[in-house]
Amino acid sequence: MSDPNHAKFRELLDQNHQWPDFYTWKFIVKAESSSQVVELLGGYEVTIKTSEKGNYVSISARKLVQTTDEVLALYHLVSGIPGVMSL
C-alpha cells in the first residue's frame, strides 16, 4: 500500500515486535456494530466493555501472531465495518 501512515505503522510494528509475538488490537465500536467485530475475533482473547450510556463498546483482542501482515490484515477487515474506530 502506498499510504504513508500504513508504511509508518508497519515500520513501527516491525521495530517493536519480534514475530511470533502477542499483539493486542483495540477498537471503539458503536454498540449496534459490536457483534460484527466480535464475529471476526474467533480464536482471540477478547475483552468487551460497554460505555456508561451503552452507545459504544470497547473491544480488546489479543492473539499470538506470526507476522506484521497478520496484524494489519485484522485492522483491514475491521475497517470495513461501519462505526469502528481502531486505536
C-alpha positions in Angstrom: 0.0 0.0 0.0 1.2 3.5 -0.7 -0.4 5.2 2.3 2.4 6.8 4.3 0.6 6.2 7.5 0.3 2.5 6.7 4.0 2.3 5.9 5.0 4.1 9.1 2.7 1.8 11.2 4.2 -1.3 9.5 7.7 0.0 10.3 6.8 0.7 14.0 5.3 -2.8 14.3 8.5 -4.4 12.9 10.7 -2.3 15.2 8.7 -3.1 18.4 7.9 -6.8 17.9 9.9 -9.9 17.1 7.4 -12.3 15.4 5.9 -14.5 16.5 4.6 -12.3 19.3 1.3 -11.5 21.1 -0.5 -8.4 19.8 -3.4 -6.5 21.3 -5.9 -4.7 19.0 -8.2 -2.1 20.5 -11.4 -0.9 18.9 -14.2 1.5 19.9 -17.4 0.4 18.2 -20.9 1.8 18.0 -23.0 -0.7 20.0 -25.0 -1.8 17.0 -21.9 -2.8 15.2 -20.1 -4.6 18.0 -21.4 -8.1 17.2 -19.9 -7.8 13.7 -16.5 -7.1 15.2 -16.7 -9.9 17.8 -17.6 -12.4 15.0 -14.2 -11.7 13.3 -12.4 -12.4 16.6 -12.9 -16.2 16.9 -9.7 -17.6 18.4 -8.7 -14.3 20.0 -8.7 -13.5 23.7 -11.4 -10.8 23.8 -12.4 -8.3 26.4 -15.6 -6.2 26.0 -16.6 -3.1 27.9 -19.8 -1.1 27.3 -19.8 2.6 27.8 -21.8 4.2 30.6 -24.7 5.2 28.3 -24.5 2.0 26.2 -23.8 3.8 22.9 -20.3 2.4 22.4 -18.4 -0.7 23.1 -14.6 -1.1 23.8 -13.2 -4.3 22.3 -9.7 -5.5 23.0 -8.5 -8.6 21.3 -5.2 -10.4 21.9 -3.6 -13.2 19.9 -0.2 -14.7 19.1 0.6 -13.7 15.5 3.4 -14.7 13.2 3.9 -11.6 11.1 3.1 -7.9 10.8 0.8 -8.8 7.9 -1.5 -10.7 10.3 -1.8 -7.6 12.5 -2.6 -5.4 9.5 -5.0 -7.9 8.0 -7.3 -7.8 11.0 -7.2 -3.9 11.1 -8.2 -4.0 7.4 -11.1 -6.5 8.0 -12.5 -4.5 10.9 -12.1 -1.2 9.0 -14.9 -2.3 6.7 -17.4 -2.3 9.5 -19.3 1.0 9.9 -18.8 2.8 13.2 -15.5 1.3 14.2 -12.5 3.3 15.5 -9.2 1.5 15.7 -6.8 2.5 18.4 
